[in-house]
Amino acid sequence: MQKNKKIIFNVNKEKNFSEWFSEIVKKAELADLRYNVKGFVVFQPWSVLAMEKMYKYLEDVLQRKKHKPYFFPTVIPEKNFELEAAHVKGFTPQVFWVTYGGDKKLTEKLALRPTSETAFYQMFSYWVRSYKDLPFKTYQRANVFRYETKATRPFLRSREFHWIEAHCVHDSLESAEKQVKEDMETTKEVLHDIFGLPFIFFERPSWDKFPGALRTFAADALNPDGRVIQQPSTHILQQDFAKAFNIKFKDKDGKEKYVFLTCYGPAISRIFASVIIVHGDNKGLKFPWKIAPLQVIIIPATYDNEIIKKTMEIKKLLIKEGLSVEIDFDKEKRFGEKFYFWEMKGVPLRIEVGKKELSEKMLTIYRRDLDKKKKIKEKELLSYIKRFSKEYDENLIKKADNLFKERIIDVKSKKEIEKAVMLGKIARCDFCSLDKEGEKCAEFIEKKIGAEVRGRRVDRKEEPKGKCIICNKKAKEVVYIARSY
Ligand SMILES: [Zn+2]
């Protein structure tokens, strides 16, 4: 059997991460980069199937937490953008504009939404009337467009991406604060507990906030090359937005007041990138059970009637259980070749059926998490899968969590930051301030070390003990420093 095996994918992920990523996108047919508009790619079925499942998990949680779904127009008039100064300054360089309708020049430019605050807020001003309407919680799944000038990479950074944006209206700052907490919990509940992605939520420094935000909280995940990648972020916006869009409500005391606004943006295509990157190995992809485009692949050893019949019987049984399952009938490929192919595609479980299995009433099982084969009794298949699916996800999460924890190290000098970052670590240290006065120190780190101050950790309080590692003033914060995408 061994000589039938043809290696389909073999790139060392730790050593050549960039090559690994490009290769797996191509080999597993995740995205086709040949589309003829720069920065735009075609997402292929293997990605879309997983992303659809990812959307579903996120939307289910949002709806359970009382967010209502909307579909907003893709275009936003220029005047909406111009209402809030910080927002327009932050986003204008990235906007694609529609200027013609047919051969007529439009009287007003229309933006292809880079994000939809200014679309939602326009309508919130009609919809919100009383404190009884609040909190008013919405979301939409949408694609957004940003004219990225940095190098684009499929899923990680492209000029069109797929996401969910949740926009909420509140009667007080406390309610807004409660909302961002909830958003962070949602992120953990879905991204960590279901997709298996480790991350840390940071409150971003004042110089690195969302344009127009009062406070920005963002989750950073980590790639094997040591660069962090920003995953969902959630923001409390400055009240300028409510004022600019005239979103007011009548409070319990009968007075008209401006609302508080929050927004939360989990980008599915980028989260998908992290799923590929965090779980994949030198053999290829490894999908978490619940979002695998295909959970079980059945491979017949030969095409004898009896064997074919058995594989169909198993497929039917598993489909009845709500699993996604296929049989590989491809006669062009050899038995061993199929193993490598589906391992590369990241299918969690493989079932092999041959003559021997038939006569013994057994099945050969391969599990992608342990890269191991074993035999089980055919009649125990369902109970095995039930146990396996849980164990499989736990293994993936544990592995990812451990790798992530190992990457954080304490540093005590500029030299140590430099060394840590070079080794692909996240450096933790005392730092003067995340307000304006700390910006110079952050600039120094960015220019001299090529890394960024990501912010203060949200999930636990960390007290600084000494002085700022850069300027030597008394430290008010413990911050995390890393290279980023
Ligand atoms: Zn400093």
Residues whose N, C-alpha, C, O or C-beta is under 5 A from the ligand:
A	BS01	ZN	C432 C441 C468 I470 C471
